Amino acid sequence: MSPRPAPGPARLDPAQLSRVDLADPALLASDRRYAVWDQLRQHRPVHWQPVPDAGTARGFWSVTRYRDVNRVLADHTCFTSERGTLLNLLGRRDPAAGQQMAATDPPRHGRMRLPVQRAMGASSARRYVRDVQAGVRALLADHTAGGSFDAATMLAGLPLAVVGPLLGVPVADWPDLTRLAGMCTAEDDPAYRLPEGTAATLRRGHRELFAYFTDLARQRARSGSEDLVSLLLRMEVDGQPLGRGAVVSNCYSLLLGASVTLPHVPTAALAHLAGTDRYAHWAHRSDLLTSGVEEALRWASPASHFMRVARRPVDLSGVTVAAGEAVVAWLGSANRDPAVFARPDEFDVRRAPNRHLAFGAGRHYCIGSHLARLALRLFFAELFATFESLTPDGEPVRVRSTFLSGYQQLPLVGRPRRRDDR
Amino acid sequence: MTTAVSRDQRGMPSPYVPPDSELERRLAQLWVARLGVSPVGRHDDFFQLGGDSLLAAELQLDIDRALGVEADAATLFVAPTIAELAATVRDLLPPSAEPMSTVDYPPARSTAGAAVPASPLADE
């Protein structure tokens, strides 16, 4: 129940909207979320959700309109990132606050981000073209003969094709890191879930990744190199080097950031396009590769939400959020807002302009966006060169998560392109 | 660490078992300095004592520096007790290195050179 009156006309049964549980992974793992977001955007754009057992918080606000989502993400003077940026940290202390970029506010955030951004920006991203292309080809290599395959399993390897070269992680470690990242982002996926349950899976994945990066940082501290781990170890913020915990935590965050975004953009797009003639249509139009990738990003919105906490009372679409209250900005909803996107439920590879919020907004805009776009363009180009058509081969299975939107299984059959067509 | 909280205040589920070697006592001192919790028993779990992954990465560096060995970080993260850690570290130490003095080793410092936080839970 909202403690404050909901603005706007309540055409829908208000009791129904009050019962909506946006913290329910089952809702977010179904296409029903689009209808719920649609109703919330129309009738209750700033929606209070009580949560029992959420530490010091009593619940959270949800914003679903593009305008509000953009504001909450970009307005760091009103909203802090240092008190948890994901719902699973609601009401709890974030140990990474002030140490991990995503959990640090300006001005310290900017001083921490600048050197890393330089290493991951557009001009630096080009240095990785060959590496990423080789990684993408390796993923598709097993499937060039066509036949049936699980696109979700194949794409699980894509993040390391990017993060591996960036962090200078040996290729031999990629499968392990892919598995650990899976435990941290898709803990409910049978491929990753431990017999002890999802909480144990998350904890184990998180700790093993931290242990891995702790060992890697120690090794790089001994013999520096040109990779990002060495950069994090070398750089200074306000005249002080980063603590080892901050270095390790940023490595962890970069890997998970990539693991969340990269596989699920193609899976969401392919789940929609496979079995239709729109796959072939896009595949034949190399001039639409860039705009199509942007549309895939909007369509997939793999990061469903980010959370902030109000520093002061803030007015959002007529509702006053009190200081200290958590606000969850639903990126997936903003990217389907008809106020900004014409025919938002249509996958339009020509869409322009396409100012989607899949990478967030403001100072915390995804630092890996250049590399992610590069990897996605290379992936789709390679996919189109490999397969003439893709058709569904069974029911896809969505990831169950309040944060990650994507597929844990996407069985497809590929029909290889004839050599002379390539 | 004069402002250390007791392990009982952290609600440790198991009774206190003191460290039983010089190496374990030395490791326990490093934990106390990082966590601001005292005393630390040999079977206490680092994360149950209030540690988090960032502090564990700092502690690993403390251990590297204080003992001059580089133990696999998996022990601290996955089997995070003094007893387990001592068993891992002991295998790496030259035979003559134990027992060690608990008095004359340099205090634990973070990489930033800043003092260890008095209480990592100050803001809770």
Interface residues (C-beta under 8 A of the other chain):
Chain A: R93 P95 A96 Q99 R204 H206 R207 E208 F210 A211 Y212 F213 T214 D215 A217 R218 Q240 P241 L242 G243 R244 G245 A246 V247 V248 S249 Y252
Chain B: D52 S53 L54 L55 A56 A57 E58 Q60 L61 D64 E70 D72 A73 A74 L76 F77 V78 S110 T111 A112 G113 A114 L121 D123 E124
